[in-house]
Each structure stands twice: as structure tokens, then as C-alpha cells.
């Protein structure tokens, strides 16, 4: 490969990397990645009914797995 092509590829990759780094720093500076209310909203909107439903779904999954294991038959 010619040295001109290698130098061009290095230049383009350094340029694109610096652009990506610039956008990352801009996003951090403007608070694009902050979600301060995530845990607060999770606690406010997670009631007893939703938790009870989640426990029931887990129990149903476990029962289905047990039934599947018991009814296993090897292929003929």
C-alpha cells in the first residue's frame, strides 16, 4: 500500500475520531446523558400491584419450566 494512502487514512481517522470526541464532550457538557429522575420515578410509580404481578409472573415461569423438565422425552 502506498504511503500516501496510509497517510490519508490516518488523517481521516484522526479527524473522525476528534469529531466524535467533540460530540461526546458536547453531550456531557449539555447534560444529554443525565437522567436524575430515573430512580425517583421508579420509586413513585412502582406500586404493590405491579410488584405482586411481577412475583406471580416469576412463579408462572418457574412452574412452566418444571412442567417442561418433567415432560421431557428424548427424540425417537
C-alpha positions in Angstrom: 0.0 0.0 0.0 1.4 3.4 -0.9 2.4 5.8 1.9 0.0 8.5 0.5 -3.0 6.2 1.1 -1.8 5.3 4.5 -1.3 9.0 5.4 -4.8 9.8 4.0 -6.4 7.0 6.0 -4.6 8.2 9.2 -5.7 11.7 8.6 -9.3 10.8 8.0 -9.5 8.5 11.0 -7.9 11.1 13.3 -10.4 13.7 12.0 -13.4 11.5 12.5 -12.2 10.5 16.0 -11.8 14.1 17.0 -15.3 14.9 15.7 -16.7 12.0 17.7 -14.8 13.1 20.8 -16.1 16.7 20.3 -19.7 15.5 20.2 -19.2 13.3 23.2 -17.8 16.2 25.2 -20.6 18.5 24.0 -23.2 15.9 25.1 -21.6 15.6 28.5 -21.4 19.4 28.9 -25.1 20.0 28.0 -26.4 17.1 30.2 -27.5 14.8 27.4 -26.7 11.7 29.4 -28.1 12.8 32.8 -31.3 11.2 34.0 -31.7 12.4 37.5 -35.3 11.5 37.9 -35.0 7.9 36.8 -34.8 6.4 40.3 -37.3 8.8 41.7 -39.9 7.9 39.0 -39.2 4.2 39.5 -40.0 4.5 43.2 -43.1 6.7 42.7 -44.8 4.6 40.0 -43.9 1.1 41.3 -46.8 0.1 43.5 -47.8 -3.0 45.3 -50.0 -4.3 42.5 -47.1 -4.1 40.0 -44.8 -5.9 42.3 -47.4 -8.6 43.0 -47.9 -9.1 39.3 -44.2 -9.4 38.8 -43.9 -12.1 41.5 -46.8 -14.0 40.0 -45.2 -13.9 36.6 -42.0 -15.3 38.0 -43.8 -18.1 39.7 -45.6 -19.0 36.5 -42.3 -19.1 34.6 -40.8 -21.4 37.2 -43.9 -23.7 37.1 -43.7 -23.8 33.3 -40.0 -24.7 33.4 -40.7 -27.5 36.0 -43.5 -28.9 33.8 -41.3 -28.8 30.8 -38.5 -30.6 32.6 -40.9 -33.3 33.9 -42.5 -33.9 30.5 -39.2 -34.3 28.6 -39.0 -37.2 26.4 -35.9 -38.0 24.2 -36.4 -37.8 20.5 -37.0 -41.1 18.7 
